[in-house]
Amino acid sequence: MKTLVRLFFKALRIVLGPFMLLWERLTRPRGIVRPAATQAEVERQCRDLVLYEFRTCPFCIKVRQEMHRLALPIERRDAQHPGPHRDALVAGGGKAMVPCLRIAEAGGDVRWLYESGAIIDFLRNRFGNA
């Protein structure tokens, strides 16, 4: 029964995934425009951030839309399939749940932020007024 349920959801992802990605592309918000010096500082700060995601996860799409609206060039890593990105997510954050934002703090500490709402709040607070 467990295998049947997994096959059902895998088939559902295969069928709906392209439509979700198309919808993301069509509804992408305009990025905010900042002065060049301010945008350069935002880009420098974004080097300390990494988003672990699944391409067709609706919550990941929500975070990516906000990243685009705020014009944030945050590195994205696909953690859907077994491999080094998924292993890093589990080793650092403790679970293979997405979206997850890896935040490298100034002192060298690393924080792992889960939940799309919390990630969006963090991005808005940090970069919304930049």
N, C-alpha and C positions, 0 to 999 in steps of 0.2 A: 504494500500500500504506500509506504514511504517513497519508494522509487517512482510509483505512478504520480504522486503529487509533485515530485521534483521534475519529472518529465513535463507535466502540465505547465508548471511555471516557467520552465525553460522554453517551451513552445510559445507561451504567451509573451515572453521577453523578445523572442525572435520575431514574432509578428508585430508587436507594438513598438519595439525599440526604434525602428527607422521613423515611424510617425512621431514619436516623442522627440527625437533629435531634429526632425524637420520643424516641428512646432517650436522648439527652442530657438532655432535659427530665425524663424519668421517673426517671433515675438521678442527678439532681443532688443533691450532698451538702448537708447543712445547713451554713450559714455559721457560723463561730465568732462568739461574742458577746463584745465587748470593752466596757470602761467607755466612756462617751460621750467623755471627753477623749482617751482612747487612740485611739478610732475616728476622731475628728476629725483627729488627727495622721497616722494611716494614710491618710485621704482626702487630706490635704494632700500627702503624699509621692507618692501615686498620680497627682497632676496632672503629674508629671514622666515618666510612663510611658505608652506607646502600644503596643498589640498590633496588628500587621498579621497578618491571617488570611484564610483562605477559610472560608466558613460550614460546609461539609460535609467539611473535611479532618479525618481522625481525630486527627491530632496537635494540631490547633488545638482540637478538642473537649476533648482531654485537658488542655490548658492552661486553657481556660475553666472546666472542672470544678474545677481547683485554685484558680483565681481566686475562684470562688463559695465554695469551702470556706473560704478565708482571708478572705472578705468584702472583696474588693478591687474598688473601682469604677474599674477601669482602662479608659481609652478604647480602643475597638476600631475598627479601620479595615479594610474589606473591600478586599483587594488582588487579587482574583481576575480582575477585568476591567480592560482598559486604562483609565486615568484618572489623576487627580491622586494618589490614594493609592498606586497601583502605581508611578507615576513617582517619588514620594518615597521609596518602599522601595528601588527600584533605585539612585536617586541617592545615598541615604544609606548603605544597607547593602551595595550592590554587586551584589546579585542578587535576583531575584523569587522567593525561597524563603520559605515560611511554615511554622510560625509564626515571627515575628520580633518581639522586644520592643525598642522604641526607649527608651533610658534617657538622659534629660537629667541630667547630673551637676551638682553644685552650682557648679562652676567655669565652667559654660557648655559643657563638652565633651559630645558626644553619642556614646553607645555603642550598637551594634546587636548584639543577642544572638539567635542562631539556635539551632535545635534545641529541641524540646519539653522534653527532660530537663534541659537547661541552664537554660531559662527557669523551670521548676518549682523547681529547686534554688535559683536566685536568689530567687524569690518566697518560698520557705520560709525561707531564711536571713535575708532582710530583714524579713519580716512574720510569720513563724511564731511568734515569741516576743513580738510586740508586745502 
